């Protein structure tokens, strides 16, 4: 998604300028060509050498640099940019852009370009909340700029408030979302479930499984990056909430069922990567169960089979986590649960299944079309699934 994209990174003079080095580094590692423009004030906080080392490209700091390369870049950067990202963006640069001022390389480039522009404000809370800054941000939004809300937290001044530059992952997630706007799933509503449900025994214990949520989160991010409107219904996981994805947290199978029913009311597809408990304790003790002299027997009852129960015209894509007879068991689930497609994963195979970053799966369609995929990253698996979802939606005339 970011590979071979040219991203012009505008760095302005705030204390968070050092974080722009991490952003430049992660974008470069993801395969993007990063061209950095620094304002005069940014030079007070970080040196161009840092960005040159990270990106392998010359950094532009002065509109009147006389080398041939910089003279060309004055206009050329705005033309080759797939996106312009200003991070951190000070109140000053936001005000200048909102007024159409073009008195340095960054503001000139912004005024010339036709590429999407993403602005990540970072400043003291009072400056950010000042109505002048807010009016300027509103002006940029009206003109189609994407604004990344700053985070609340400890500020460089020692105070606490809104104004912190968000984590690099949030900025990169926003860039991917902007690139994905016109993807093949543009405007499609996709509901994804992730993680292992937790069925409470008492206030401190539950029955669950080893699902990390990685598979479901990968599907949610991939769908977002292809332009879909994604709702992620997730149990508690150690993963960061994906930027640009509506995320709803649940615990039990019953909560997941109720949330899936609501979320799919207008959906085009439901993709259930969650490992949902098939059984739950019949009763949940109100107080912590005390250790007794003898053994403890638990009575378990069935949970709702969410993907079977939920009704609608949307596509239903299930996963089958199997430890034996992979394809035969997956096909049974495909039929019994009336699915359009099932993703069969042998969770005993090396590097595949619960918690792993990779997975080896077989995709099986309702009509019986079967595709064995090699071991690949969960993100690659997600894109393979979504290739099929796009096709199936096309066939349905959606
Ligand atoms: O989260 P990770 O660590 O990345 O691991 C990924 C995964 C192994 C959990 C994932 O790839 C996977 O296989 N998820 C489905 C696991 C599972 O519950 O499989 P199942 O064979 O028990 O269920 C079949 C399908 O029915 C699944 O889509 C499941 O979400 C759904 N189901 C199951 C039970 C139930 N009560 N309601 C359901 O909707």
Boltz pocket constraint, residues with backbone or C-beta under 6 A from the ligand:
constraints:
  - pocket:
      binder: B
      contacts: [[A, 194], [A, 195], [A, 210], [A, 211], [A, 212], [A, 213], [A, 214], [A, 215], [A, 216], [A, 253], [A, 272], [A, 273], [A, 274], [A, 275], [A, 276], [A, 277], [A, 278], [A, 303], [A, 304], [A, 305], [A, 306], [A, 307], [A, 308], [A, 317], [A, 318], [A, 319], [A, 320], [A, 321], [A, 322], [A, 333], [A, 343], [A, 345], [A, 347], [A, 353], [A, 354], [A, 355], [A, 356]]
      max_distance: 6.0
